[in-house]
Amino acid sequence: MRRTTDLVPTASATGTGERTDGAAADECAEFIQLLYAEHGTPLLRYAARLLGGDWHRAEDVLQEAALRAWKHAEELGLKVEEARPWMFTVVRNLAIDHHRARRIRPPETPSVELRDLSVEDGTDRVLMSQAVLEALAELTDQHREVIQLMYYLECSVAQAAEYLGVPPGTVKSRSYYALRALRKVLEERGIVR
């Protein structure tokens, strides 16, 4: 992290030449250095807190606030102790501007957390359905028929028993063994563990 004194703008920082005339420029530069020395660290912490811990952005905000203080040094009366509330207000306003700008313009780079998210496209479901249909073809007719009735057509045990013409206990037994056989086929193919 840079020291707050490294963030002090020089007379050529704006390129406007407004404060390059001798004594006034020296007074302004001294004012800014004193401002950083006395209030730089608390202002930097305040800015970082307002910006959610983003110290790099907080340094930028502090430097912008110092530049504004430099431009308004004569209006502030070149008194460091009286400039503190003004500087905190400027830092707060710059942080608010930053948050508003972030709401209007989305981040330019995608978030790291979002890059690894998979998209539900149904491919896995289609592939699994195809594998189950192929596995069903390997079952006996009785097992395949009871699975189709109970799980594809959603018939109750009583309805399946009535359709097949067998007792409900037989339907329960067939469905139990049919599911075990289906699972075994899927395990042999490496689809289910």
Secondary structure, DSSP 8 states (H G I E B T S, - for coil): ---GGGG---TTSSSS-TT-SHHHHHHHHHHHHHHHHHHHHHHHHHHHHHTTT-HHHHHHHHHHHHHHHHHTTTTTTT-HHHHHHHHHHHHHHHHHHHHHHHHHS--SS--HHHHT-----SHHHHHHHHHHHHHHHTS-HHHHHHHIIIIIS---HHHHHHHHTS-HHHHHHHHHHHHHHHHHHHHHTTS--
